Amino acid sequence: MGGVKSGFVATEDDRAGHGPFPSRRGDAGGSGTGGRFSGPSPGLALFLLDCAFLAVISRAGFAALAALARQPMSTPIIAVTWLLYPAAMLAGLYALGLYRRDMILETRKALARLPLAVGFGALGVAAPIAVLTTLAPALPLHNQALLFSAALGTGVTSGAFARVVFYGLREQGLFRRRVLIIGAGRRAWDLVWMLGKEGRGVHYEIAFAHDPVFGEIDPRLADGTAGPIVPASGQGVLAAARRFGVEQIIVAPDERRGMDLESLLACKIAGFPVKQYLDVVEKEIRRIDLKRMELGWLLYSDGFQLGLVSRVFKRALDLGVSLVLLLAFTPFLLAAAIAIKLDDNGPIFYGQERVTRNGRIFRIVKLRTMRVDAERQGAVWAADKDNRITRVGAFLRRTRIDEMPQIFNVLIGDMSLVGPRPERPAFVGMLAAQLPLYHERHIVKAGLTGWAQINYPYGASIDDARSKLSYDLYYVKNFNILFDLLIIAQTLRVVLWPGGVR
């Protein structure tokens, strides 16, 4: 079950309140308090460890470099330069996905990617400094090769130490989350499965409180492998929360009619946070569960705040980053254009109608990756190992270089850097007829990259479209400029490891 464990064993000692998961303080008197998820999330905890180790080891490297170079290293410009390296390397670690759940769980894989992530970050500082020293040789920025080497060494060392320490803390159960789920039906099983596969935590210990009025117990939960099932009648929920020392109660019954709300209120008053199923999926899984969507929840929950100020900042971000990308990728675009022409002497670019904000149709520009006659029989989704893709096209798709001409669509305002993937009008009509809330993804402009694109592989089916829509709706509901920046940063990971998306 991935990161889900059944750590609750219903022994006689447990029933007496003295099991391996002791009650909260004050429970002896019957008035114990619950607790929220303790401490930061695993990703944030690892980031903080990286910050701490970088600060300590970089300081030591700074002093050693000053002695080795035999020159004063305390001038403001050199001090600022040294501080830029750790900041850039932290950005590199994030961009290459080293704070994602899969990298947190796979320590060896994370350590293998660590030098590349640190190297990307260090280059992000070294390259502009090299240009600066060339243009202004009078600046006191000597021994840049030595500075880069020292930064790279300290970055890899501190990153490795941080992950070893984090692994030790994880093995001690520091990031274990204890949850009580109300209900043990199909909805509860869906939640257990999603937490194990995609949850922000690394280990979940789950118990269930069930009542016959909630419906039948799901057979996959009946044997207690995912967690023990206790009665939810009367004070059973509060007693279970205290007995298991849970940090959150999640309401997820298949049938809510007849549910004892007073018992849940008693839990909340006692200090145990009580959350709805859909709220937990949004926060922990970071997508919207379309399978069990409730329009009432979507209506009354926060989100969908797309004000004028946000749109202005988003447009400014689009223009600024697009111009930088255009400058950086022009040589690659020219090389790709020559390769396409030499491959089959066909056209370099192709245009295609796509749908963007408010359902408006525009013409997208991409490098051609398929044969000229690829769609002589009409629009068809691209498939894995599609024989219509040319040899050059396969490489362009794998590296995402074929998407680069869309920068022009961003510059003229048809698209944004971040947003839902632009679909063809024929597919939009078909998908909207089968998927609820599909048109809501068009509240914002279509994007060159997006939350769905960095979390889900390329899909060519209704099921894939439904999964990607769950991410698109999460993005539209939770849009902000910082979110856009984080998505742009993680796009580098998808370019380098196309199979790295879930």
C-alpha positions as CSV (number, residue, x, y, z in Angstrom):
1,M,0.0,0.0,0.0
2,G,3.0,2.3,-0.5
3,G,3.3,4.6,2.5
4,V,0.2,3.3,4.3
5,K,0.7,1.0,7.2
6,S,-1.5,-0.6,9.7
7,G,0.3,0.3,12.9
8,F,-2.8,-0.1,15.1
9,V,-3.1,-3.5,16.7
10,A,-6.3,-4.1,18.6
11,T,-4.9,-5.9,21.6
12,E,-6.3,-6.2,25.1
13,D,-3.9,-3.5,26.2
14,D,-5.2,-1.2,23.5
15,R,-8.7,-1.6,24.7
16,A,-7.6,-0.7,28.1
17,G,-5.9,2.4,26.8
18,H,-2.3,1.2,27.3
19,G,-1.4,0.0,23.8
20,P,1.7,0.9,21.7
21,F,0.1,4.2,20.8
22,P,-0.6,5.9,24.1
23,S,-3.4,8.2,24.7
24,R,-2.9,12.0,24.7
25,R,-2.1,13.7,27.9
26,G,-5.1,14.1,30.2
27,D,-6.9,11.0,28.8
28,A,-6.8,9.3,32.2
29,G,-9.4,11.8,33.3
30,G,-11.4,11.5,30.1
31,S,-10.6,15.0,28.8
32,G,-7.6,14.4,26.5
33,T,-6.8,16.7,23.6
34,G,-6.0,15.7,20.1
35,G,-3.2,17.1,17.9
36,R,-2.6,18.3,14.4
37,F,-0.1,16.8,12.0
38,S,3.0,17.4,14.1
39,G,5.9,19.2,12.6
40,P,6.5,20.2,8.9
41,S,5.7,18.0,6.0
42,P,8.5,15.6,4.9
43,G,9.4,17.7,1.9
44,L,9.6,20.9,4.0
45,A,11.6,19.1,6.7
46,L,14.1,17.9,4.1
47,F,14.3,21.4,2.7
48,L,15.1,22.8,6.1
49,L,17.8,20.2,6.7
50,D,19.3,21.2,3.4
51,C,19.3,24.9,4.5
52,A,20.9,24.1,7.8
53,F,23.7,21.8,6.4
54,L,24.3,24.3,3.5
55,A,24.7,27.1,5.9
56,V,27.2,25.3,8.1
57,I,29.2,23.5,5.4
58,S,29.2,26.5,3.1
59,R,30.6,28.7,5.9
60,A,33.4,26.2,6.4
61,G,34.1,26.1,2.7
62,F,34.1,29.9,2.6
63,A,36.8,30.1,5.2
64,A,38.8,27.3,3.6
65,L,38.6,29.0,0.2
66,A,39.7,32.4,1.7
67,A,42.8,30.7,3.2
68,L,43.6,28.8,0.0
69,A,43.2,31.8,-2.3
70,R,45.3,34.0,0.0
71,Q,43.1,37.0,-0.6
72,P,40.4,38.8,1.4
73,M,37.1,37.2,0.9
74,S,35.1,39.5,3.1
75,T,34.3,42.2,0.5
76,P,30.5,42.7,0.0
77,I,30.4,41.5,-3.6
78,I,32.3,38.3,-2.9
79,A,30.1,37.6,0.3
80,V,27.0,38.1,-1.8
81,T,28.3,35.8,-4.5
82,W,29.0,33.1,-1.9
83,L,25.5,33.4,-0.5
84,L,24.0,33.1,-4.0
85,Y,25.4,29.6,-4.5
86,P,23.5,27.9,-1.7
87,A,20.3,29.7,-2.8
88,A,20.7,28.6,-6.4
89,M,21.5,25.1,-5.4
90,L,18.4,24.8,-3.3
91,A,16.5,26.0,-6.3
92,G,18.2,23.3,-8.3
93,L,17.3,20.6,-5.8
94,Y,13.6,21.7,-6.1
95,A,13.7,22.0,-9.9
96,L,14.9,18.4,-10.3
97,G,12.3,17.1,-7.9
98,L,14.4,16.1,-4.9
99,Y,11.7,17.3,-2.5
100,R,9.0,15.2,-4.2
101,R,7.5,12.2,-2.4
102,D,9.1,9.6,-4.8
103,M,12.6,11.1,-4.2
104,I,12.0,11.2,-0.5
105,L,11.1,7.5,-0.4
106,E,13.9,6.4,-2.8
107,T,17.0,7.7,-1.0
108,R,19.5,6.0,-3.3
109,K,17.8,7.5,-6.4
110,A,17.9,10.9,-4.7
111,L,21.6,10.6,-3.9
112,A,22.3,9.7,-7.6
113,R,20.5,12.9,-8.8
114,L,22.0,15.1,-6.1
115,P,25.2,16.1,-8.0
116,L,23.3,17.0,-11.1
117,A,20.8,19.1,-9.1
118,V,23.6,20.9,-7.3
119,G,25.5,21.4,-10.5
120,F,22.5,23.0,-12.2
121,G,22.1,25.4,-9.3
122,A,25.8,26.2,-9.2
123,L,25.9,26.9,-13.0
124,G,22.9,29.2,-12.5
125,V,25.2,31.5,-10.5
126,A,28.6,30.8,-12.2
127,A,27.4,31.6,-15.7
128,P,26.2,35.2,-15.0
129,I,29.2,35.8,-12.8
130,A,31.5,34.8,-15.7
131,V,29.7,37.2,-18.0
132,L,29.9,39.9,-15.3
133,T,33.6,39.5,-14.8
134,T,34.2,39.6,-18.5
135,L,32.3,42.8,-18.9
136,A,33.7,44.4,-15.7
137,P,37.2,42.9,-15.1
138,A,37.9,45.4,-12.3
139,L,35.4,43.6,-10.0
140,P,37.1,41.7,-7.2
141,L,35.8,38.3,-8.3
142,H,38.9,36.2,-8.7
143,N,39.3,32.4,-8.8
144,Q,35.9,31.8,-10.2
145,A,36.8,28.2,-11.1
146,L,37.9,27.6,-7.5
147,L,34.7,29.3,-6.2
148,F,32.5,27.1,-8.4
149,S,34.4,23.9,-7.4
150,A,34.1,24.8,-3.7
151,A,30.4,25.5,-4.0
152,L,29.8,22.3,-5.9
153,G,31.7,20.2,-3.3
154,T,30.0,21.8,-0.3
155,G,26.6,21.5,-2.0
156,V,26.9,17.8,-2.7
157,T,28.4,17.1,0.7
158,S,25.6,19.0,2.6
159,G,22.9,17.5,0.4
160,A,24.2,14.0,1.1
161,F,24.4,14.6,4.9
162,A,20.9,16.1,4.9
163,R,19.4,13.0,3.2
164,V,21.3,10.6,5.5
165,V,20.0,12.4,8.5
166,F,16.5,12.6,7.1
167,Y,16.5,8.9,6.3
168,G,17.5,8.2,9.9
169,L,14.7,10.4,11.2
170,R,12.2,8.7,8.9
171,E,13.2,5.3,10.1
172,Q,12.6,6.4,13.6
173,G,9.0,7.2,12.6
174,L,9.3,11.0,12.9
175,F,7.2,11.6,9.9
176,R,4.5,9.0,10.6
177,R,1.0,10.4,10.4
178,R,-1.9,8.7,12.4
179,V,-5.3,9.2,10.9
180,L,-8.8,8.0,11.8
181,I,-11.1,7.6,8.9
182,I,-14.9,7.7,9.5
183,G,-16.3,4.9,7.3
184,A,-14.7,1.8,5.9
185,G,-16.4,1.6,2.5
186,R,-15.3,2.3,-1.1
187,R,-14.7,6.0,-0.4
188,A,-12.4,5.1,2.5
189,W,-10.5,2.6,0.4
190,D,-10.0,5.2,-2.4
191,L,-8.6,7.6,0.2
192,V,-6.2,4.9,1.6
193,W,-5.0,4.0,-1.9
194,M,-4.4,7.7,-2.8
195,L,-2.6,8.5,0.4
196,G,-0.3,5.5,-0.1
197,K,0.4,6.4,-3.7
198,E,0.4,10.2,-3.8
199,G,0.1,11.6,-0.2
200,R,2.4,14.3,0.9
201,G,3.4,12.2,3.9
202,V,5.7,9.2,3.7
203,H,4.0,6.9,6.2
204,Y,0.3,6.9,7.2
205,E,-1.0,4.7,10.0
206,I,-4.8,4.5,9.6
207,A,-7.7,3.2,11.7
208,F,-11.4,3.2,10.7
209,A,-14.5,4.0,12.6
210,H,-17.5,2.4,10.9
211,D,-21.2,2.1,11.5
212,P,-23.7,0.0,9.4
213,V,-25.6,3.1,8.5
214,F,-22.5,4.2,6.5
215,G,-23.0,1.3,4.1
216,E,-21.0,-2.0,3.6
217,I,-17.4,-2.4,4.6
218,D,-15.2,-2.6,1.5
219,P,-13.8,-6.2,1.1
220,R,-10.3,-4.7,0.7
221,L,-10.5,-3.2,4.2
222,A,-12.4,-6.0,5.9
223,D,-9.3,-8.1,6.8
224,G,-7.7,-5.2,8.8
225,T,-4.6,-5.1,6.7
226,A,-5.0,-1.4,6.0
227,G,-5.9,-0.7,9.6
228,P,-8.3,-1.8,12.4
229,I,-12.0,-1.1,12.2
230,V,-13.8,0.0,15.3
231,P,-17.4,0.9,16.0
232,A,-18.4,4.5,15.3
233,S,-21.6,4.6,17.5
234,G,-22.0,6.7,20.6
235,Q,-18.6,7.9,21.9
236,G,-16.8,5.3,19.8
237,V,-15.1,7.9,17.5
238,L,-13.7,10.0,20.3
239,A,-12.6,6.9,22.2
240,A,-10.8,5.6,19.1
241,A,-9.2,8.9,18.4
242,R,-7.8,9.0,22.0
243,R,-6.8,5.4,22.0
244,F,-4.9,5.6,18.8
245,G,-3.5,9.1,19.3
246,V,-4.6,10.2,15.9
247,E,-3.7,13.6,14.5
248,Q,-6.6,14.0,12.2
249,I,-10.1,12.6,11.7
250,I,-11.3,12.3,8.1
251,V,-15.0,12.0,7.3
252,A,-15.3,9.6,4.4
253,P,-18.4,7.4,4.7
254,D,-20.2,6.1,1.5
255,E,-23.5,7.2,3.1
256,R,-23.7,10.2,5.3
257,R,-27.3,10.1,6.2
258,G,-27.7,9.0,9.8
259,M,-24.1,10.0,10.7
260,D,-23.8,11.2,14.3
261,L,-22.5,14.7,13.9
262,E,-22.5,15.3,17.7
263,S,-19.8,12.7,18.2
264,L,-17.7,14.4,15.5
265,L,-18.3,17.8,17.2
266,A,-17.1,16.2,20.5
267,C,-13.9,15.2,18.7
268,K,-13.4,18.7,17.4
269,I,-13.9,20.2,20.8
270,A,-11.5,17.7,22.3
271,G,-8.8,19.0,19.9
272,F,-8.9,16.5,17.0
273,P,-9.2,18.3,13.6
274,V,-12.1,17.0,11.6
275,K,-11.8,17.2,7.8
276,Q,-14.0,16.2,4.9
277,Y,-12.8,13.7,2.4
278,L,-12.6,16.1,-0.5
279,D,-10.7,18.7,1.6
280,V,-8.1,16.0,2.5
281,V,-7.7,14.9,-1.1
282,E,-7.1,18.5,-2.2
283,K,-4.6,19.2,0.5
284,E,-2.7,15.9,0.7
285,I,-3.0,14.6,-2.9
286,R,-3.1,18.1,-4.5
287,R,-5.7,17.4,-7.0
288,I,-9.5,17.3,-7.2
289,D,-11.2,13.9,-6.9
290,L,-13.6,13.9,-9.9
291,K,-14.7,10.4,-9.1
292,R,-16.5,11.6,-5.9
293,M,-16.9,15.2,-6.7
294,E,-19.7,17.2,-4.9
295,L,-20.6,20.5,-6.5
296,G,-21.7,21.8,-3.0
297,W,-18.2,21.3,-1.7
298,L,-16.7,23.0,-4.8
299,L,-19.1,25.9,-4.4
300,Y,-18.5,26.7,-0.7
301,S,-14.7,25.9,-0.5
302,D,-12.1,28.6,-1.1
303,G,-10.5,29.1,-4.5
304,F,-11.1,30.3,-8.0
305,Q,-9.8,33.8,-7.1
306,L,-8.6,35.2,-10.4
307,G,-8.6,38.9,-9.8
308,L,-7.2,41.7,-12.0
309,V,-4.0,42.0,-10.0
310,S,-3.3,38.3,-10.3
311,R,-3.9,38.4,-14.0
312,V,-1.5,41.4,-14.4
313,F,1.3,39.7,-12.5
314,K,0.7,36.5,-14.4
315,R,1.0,38.4,-17.7
316,A,4.2,40.1,-16.6
317,L,5.6,36.7,-15.6
318,D,4.7,35.3,-19.0
319,L,6.4,38.2,-20.9
320,G,9.5,38.2,-18.8
321,V,10.2,34.5,-18.8
322,S,9.2,34.0,-22.4
323,L,11.7,36.6,-23.6
324,V,14.5,34.9,-21.6
325,L,13.5,31.5,-23.0
326,L,13.4,32.8,-26.5
327,L,16.9,34.2,-26.2
328,A,18.2,31.0,-24.6
329,F,16.6,28.5,-27.0
330,T,17.0,30.3,-30.4
331,P,20.1,28.3,-31.2
332,F,18.3,25.0,-30.4
333,L,15.3,26.1,-32.5
334,L,17.6,26.8,-35.5
335,A,19.3,23.4,-35.1
336,A,15.9,21.7,-34.8
337,A,14.6,23.5,-37.9
338,I,17.6,22.3,-40.0
339,A,17.3,18.7,-38.7
340,I,13.5,18.6,-39.6
341,K,14.2,19.9,-43.1
342,L,17.0,17.4,-43.7
343,D,15.0,14.5,-42.4
344,D,12.1,14.6,-44.9
345,N,12.3,18.0,-46.6
346,G,8.8,18.8,-45.3
347,P,7.6,22.0,-43.5
348,I,9.4,23.0,-40.3
349,F,6.4,24.3,-38.4
350,Y,2.8,23.3,-38.3
351,G,-0.2,25.1,-37.0
352,Q,-3.2,23.6,-35.4
353,E,-6.4,24.9,-33.8
354,R,-6.5,24.7,-30.0
355,V,-8.8,26.0,-27.2
356,T,-7.7,28.5,-24.6
357,R,-9.4,30.8,-22.0
358,N,-13.2,31.1,-22.2
359,G,-13.3,28.5,-25.0
360,R,-11.6,30.8,-27.5
361,I,-10.0,29.0,-30.4
362,F,-6.5,30.1,-31.5
363,R,-3.8,28.6,-33.8
364,I,-0.9,27.0,-32.0
365,V,2.6,26.9,-33.5
366,K,4.9,23.9,-33.0
367,L,7.8,22.2,-34.6
368,R,6.6,19.4,-36.9
369,T,7.3,16.0,-35.3
370,M,5.0,13.8,-37.5
371,R,4.9,12.9,-41.1
372,V,3.3,15.4,-43.4
373,D,0.3,13.1,-44.1
374,A,-0.1,12.1,-40.4
375,E,-3.7,13.1,-40.1
376,R,-5.1,12.4,-43.6
377,Q,-7.8,10.3,-41.9
378,G,-8.7,13.0,-39.3
379,A,-7.7,14.0,-35.8
380,V,-6.3,11.2,-33.7
381,W,-4.7,11.2,-30.2
382,A,-1.0,10.5,-30.4
383,A,-0.2,7.1,-29.0
384,D,2.9,5.6,-27.3
385,K,5.4,4.6,-30.1
386,D,3.2,6.3,-32.7
387,N,4.5,5.3,-36.1
388,R,3.5,8.7,-37.5
389,I,6.3,10.3,-35.5
390,T,9.5,11.0,-37.5
391,R,13.0,10.1,-36.3
392,V,13.8,13.7,-35.6
393,G,10.4,14.2,-34.1
394,A,10.9,11.5,-31.5
395,F,13.9,13.3,-30.2
396,L,12.2,16.7,-30.3
397,R,9.2,15.3,-28.3
398,R,11.4,13.6,-25.8
399,T,13.3,16.8,-25.1
400,R,10.2,19.0,-25.4
401,I,12.0,21.2,-28.0
402,D,9.0,20.9,-30.3
403,E,7.0,22.9,-27.8
404,M,9.4,25.9,-27.9
405,P,7.6,27.8,-30.8
406,Q,4.6,28.1,-28.5
407,I,6.6,30.9,-26.8
408,F,5.3,33.1,-29.6
409,N,1.8,32.1,-28.6
410,V,2.6,33.2,-25.1
411,L,4.1,36.5,-26.2
412,I,1.0,37.5,-28.3
413,G,-1.3,36.5,-25.4
414,D,-3.0,33.3,-26.8
415,M,-1.4,31.2,-24.1
416,S,0.3,31.5,-20.7
417,L,3.5,29.8,-19.5
418,V,1.5,27.9,-17.0
419,G,-2.0,26.5,-17.5
420,P,-4.0,23.5,-18.7
421,R,-2.6,21.8,-21.8
422,P,-4.4,23.3,-24.9
423,E,-6.6,20.7,-26.6
424,R,-8.1,20.6,-30.0
425,P,-11.7,21.7,-30.4
426,A,-12.8,18.3,-31.6
427,F,-11.4,16.6,-28.5
428,V,-12.7,19.4,-26.2
429,G,-16.3,18.7,-27.3
430,M,-15.9,15.0,-26.9
431,L,-14.3,15.2,-23.4
432,A,-16.7,17.8,-22.2
433,A,-19.6,15.5,-23.0
434,Q,-18.1,12.7,-20.9
435,L,-16.2,14.5,-18.1
436,P,-18.0,16.8,-15.7
437,L,-16.5,20.3,-15.1
438,Y,-14.2,19.9,-18.2
439,H,-15.0,23.5,-19.4
440,E,-13.9,24.9,-16.0
441,R,-10.3,24.3,-17.0
442,H,-10.7,27.1,-19.5
443,I,-11.1,29.7,-16.8
444,V,-7.5,30.4,-17.4
445,K,-5.4,30.5,-20.5
446,A,-3.9,27.3,-21.9
447,G,-0.3,26.8,-20.8
448,L,3.1,25.8,-22.2
449,T,3.5,23.8,-19.0
450,G,1.2,23.1,-16.1
451,W,0.3,21.2,-12.9
452,A,-1.1,18.3,-14.8
453,Q,1.9,18.2,-17.2
454,I,4.5,17.9,-14.4
455,N,2.5,15.3,-12.4
456,Y,1.0,13.0,-15.0
457,P,2.5,11.4,-18.2
458,Y,1.2,12.2,-21.6
459,G,-2.2,10.5,-22.0
460,A,-4.4,9.4,-25.0
461,S,-7.6,8.1,-23.4
462,I,-10.7,9.3,-21.5
463,D,-9.2,7.9,-18.3
464,D,-6.0,9.9,-18.8
465,A,-8.0,13.0,-19.6
466,R,-10.0,12.5,-16.4
467,S,-6.8,12.2,-14.3
468,K,-5.2,15.3,-15.9
469,L,-8.5,17.2,-15.4
470,S,-8.2,16.5,-11.7
471,Y,-4.9,18.3,-11.6
472,D,-6.0,21.1,-13.9
473,L,-9.0,21.9,-11.7
474,Y,-6.7,21.9,-8.7
475,Y,-4.5,24.5,-10.4
476,V,-7.4,26.7,-11.5
477,K,-8.8,26.5,-7.9
478,N,-5.5,27.3,-6.2
479,F,-3.9,29.6,-8.7
480,N,-1.3,32.1,-7.5
481,I,2.0,33.5,-8.9
482,L,4.2,31.5,-6.5
483,F,2.4,28.4,-7.7
484,D,3.3,29.3,-11.3
485,L,6.9,29.8,-10.4
486,L,7.1,26.4,-8.7
487,I,5.6,24.7,-11.7
488,I,8.0,26.4,-14.1
489,A,10.9,25.3,-11.9
490,Q,9.8,21.7,-11.9
491,T,9.3,21.6,-15.7
492,L,13.1,21.1,-15.9
493,R,12.7,17.7,-14.1
494,V,10.1,16.6,-16.7
495,V,12.3,17.6,-19.6
496,L,15.3,15.7,-18.2
497,W,13.2,12.7,-17.0
498,P,10.0,12.4,-19.1
499,G,9.1,9.2,-17.2
500,G,9.5,11.0,-13.9
501,V,5.9,12.2,-13.8
502,R,3.6,10.0,-11.9
